[in-house]
Amino acid sequence: MTTPILKFKEQFEFLSNFFMCAITYDGIVYPSTEHAYQAAKAMNHVDKIRISRLKTPGEAKREGRKIAMRPDWDQIKDQVMYDICKMKFSIPYFKTQLLLTGDAFLQEGNNWHDNYWGVCGCNNCPQHRVFPKEQQNHLGKVLMQIRAELL
């Protein structure tokens, strides 16, 4: 088994949704998968376009917290993430890079308390109190699923 990838930094930064990568989702071109994901929350087209024009994934994430969110978001967000990541990793460069991770366990390690999409490594988060259910790492699971499908 390959060494686990516990953070999407340095040579593994391409795994991050904040890595710049133009994709077209629902007919709109976004500069990153983070932009596309945040825009998918929006109830109206104007918000989606505005998010697509933001310069950084961080700006897109902040904007995604302010917009009127579609009422079914909690039911569809996992599928949206899968669909957006599938688009990214169908691009030959990203596909190759993902496949080069071999069978490594992928974990979106972070320090911003995201234990849904990743695993927060700060001392204030549940992982330090041993609540595995709180560490869901859904982004890592999505990427490992896509990698398996690409094989």
PyMOL commands that set and color helices and strands:
alter all, ss='L'
color gray80, all
select helices_A, chain A and resi 10-15+33-40+45-52+57-64+73-88+92-99+126-129+132-134+138-150
alter helices_A, ss='H'
color red, helices_A
select strands_A, chain A and resi 20-25+28-32+109-110+119-120
alter strands_A, ss='S'
color yellow, strands_A
deselect
rebuild
show_as cartoon
